[in-house]
Amino acid sequence: MHPSSPPVLQVPTAVAGSLTFAGDISLCTAAFKSNVSAAIGASLDVEAEVAVACEAGSFVLSYTVTIAAGTPAAATAAALASLSSALATEEAVMATLQSRGVIDAPALE
């Protein structure tokens, strides 16, 4: 008898959220968005696509994380818990973005 494989995602799982930064939307450059996307993705430890967009109003950074189908369910749960922890509070967001070199000074409202 062969051991059964652990359960995996049958379809991609998406999680969306947003962060509001102090400052002008001109601060939301392509490089900034790329760095934020990489920082969010690095906190997951699973294959995921991270899309980032900015809107005016100080500026609001919106993100969508899509975890690939076929990702083990346990890894998905761990990744979502990690993401939730990394973005749970303003302090956690600051620490996550600062640790990845995205920002070097308080920028969230």
N, C-alpha and C positions, 0 to 999 in steps of 0.2 A: 504494500500500500504506500502510495506517495503522500507526503505531507501536503496539505493544502496551502496555497499561496495566501498571503495576507490580503485583505480587501484593498482595492484601489479605487480611485475616483473613476466613474464611468463617463463623466462629462467635466469640463473645466469648472472650477469654482471661482467666482469673482467676489471681491470685497472692495468697497469704495469708501472714500472718506475725503476730508479736506482739512487744511491748515491755513490759518490767516496770519500773514506776515506783516509787520510794520514796514512802511516804505512804499515807494512808487513801483508800479507794475514793471517799469523799465528794468528793475532789478531781476526780474524773472527772465533771464536769458536762456538760450538753448543749452549752454553749459550748465547753468544752475539746475534746469529741469533734468538734464542727464545725470548730474551728480545726485539729485534727490532720488531719482529713479533707482540708481545704483545703490544708494544707502538703504532704501526700503527693501530692495531685492536681497541685499546682503544679510538682512536680518531674518530671512526666511529659511534658508538651508534646504529649499526645494526648488525645482524648476518652475519659474513663474515669469510672466510678462508683467511689467509695471509701466503703466501709462500715466503721464503727468501733464497737466494743463494749468494755465494761470488765468485768473480773471481779475479785473480791477476792483478796488474797494480796499485800500492799502494794497495788498494783493492776496487773493485766495488761491492757494495751490490745491488742486483737486487731484486725487490719485485713484487708480483702479488697479488692483492686483489680481491677476488671473493665474491660478495654479493649474498646471496642465493635467489633462485627463491621463490616467495611468499612474498618477502619484499615489503612493500608498496612503491609505486613510489615516494611519497613525502619524505619518510624516506631515500630512496636511493639517491635522489637528495641532501638532507641535508648531508648525509654521504660523498658523493663525494665532496661537497663543503668544508666540514670540512677537508677531506684528502688533497684536493688541497691547502687549507690554511696552514695546518700543514707542508706541504712539498714544499711550494712555493719558498722559498728562503733559502740560507744557514743558515741565522739567525733563520728562523722558524724551520728548521730541527733540529738545535742545541737545541733550546728551547724545542721542542717536545721530543727529546731523553734525554735531561738532566732532564726534568720534570718527566720522567718515570724511571730515574736512570740507563739508558742504558750507557750513557757516562758521565764523570765528568769533561772533559776538551775538548777544541776545537780539533776536529779530522777530520773534513771535509776539503778537498782540495778546 
